[in-house]
Amino acid sequence: MNQSDHQQNMAKDDDDEQKKMMHREIERQRRQEMTTLCASLRSLLPLEYIKGKRAVSEHMNGAVSYIKDLQKRIEELRVNRDELKKLLDPISFEETSSSSAPPASAVVRPCLDGFEVVVSAGIGVQALRLSRVLELLLEEGLDVISCVSTKVDGGFIHIIQTEVIGDLTILDTSALQQKLNEEI
């Protein structure tokens, strides 16, 4: 082997060695990046998905399980949302309120320091505006102490406890009841 061939072999060996070193450095950086990304993924997982697991592959399986559980939960929430939207749909309100809702009415009864007002009303577009009833009671000189609403047979029953601000004797319960029924 002559000197020229020997120099070429040495240059080739140096070139190969440089390529190997560059490949090692790239591979080392890739492993470091993978380690950082795996640690980041692990930090995002709830404890029940990584508890006791040490291998990266187990963490990956935990992440897959977590994502599948989240997707299932999203689908359940989507179904619940769609069911709620159906309940809030004005067309279904009209159907519900026209078919099974009791007729709207108000009853005023005296109680300890004021009156108890029981209002039954349907739901939907033609439903009672409870805020208007409460305004009317305030206009009549009554303080609203509590208001409890219950859904019953396609409608609502509102029980409103009031207290008289002024003189209890000057309030005409039948006139108040009539006003409320007209408002309803």
Long-range contacts (C-beta under 8 A, 24 or more apart in sequence): 90-124, 90-125, 93-123, 93-124, 93-125, 93-127, 94-124, 94-125, 94-126, 96-122, 96-123, 96-124, 96-154, 97-122, 97-123, 97-124, 97-125, 97-126, 97-127, 97-154, 97-155, 99-154, 100-153, 100-154, 100-155, 101-153, 101-154, 101-155, 102-152, 102-153, 102-154, 102-155, 104-128, 104-155, 104-184, 105-181, 105-184, 106-133, 106-177, 106-180, 106-181, 106-184, 107-177, 108-173, 108-174, 108-176, 108-177, 108-180, 109-173, 110-173, 111-161, 113-163, 113-164, 113-168, 114-142, 114-143, 114-145, 114-161, 114-162, 114-163, 114-164, 114-168, 115-142, 115-162, 115-164, 115-171, 115-173, 115-176, 116-159, 116-160, 116-161, 116-162, 117-158, 117-159, 117-160, 117-162, 117-180, 118-157, 118-158, 118-159, 118-160, 119-157, 119-158, 119-160, 119-180, 119-184, 120-152, 120-155, 120-156, 120-157, 120-158, 121-155, 121-156, 121-158, 121-184, 122-154, 122-155, 122-156, 123-151, 123-154, 123-155, 123-156, 127-156, 128-156, 128-158, 128-184, 130-158, 132-183, 133-158, 133-160, 133-180, 133-183, 133-184, 134-160, 136-179, 136-180, 136-183, 137-162, 140-171, 140-176, 140-179, 141-165, 141-166, 141-171, 142-171
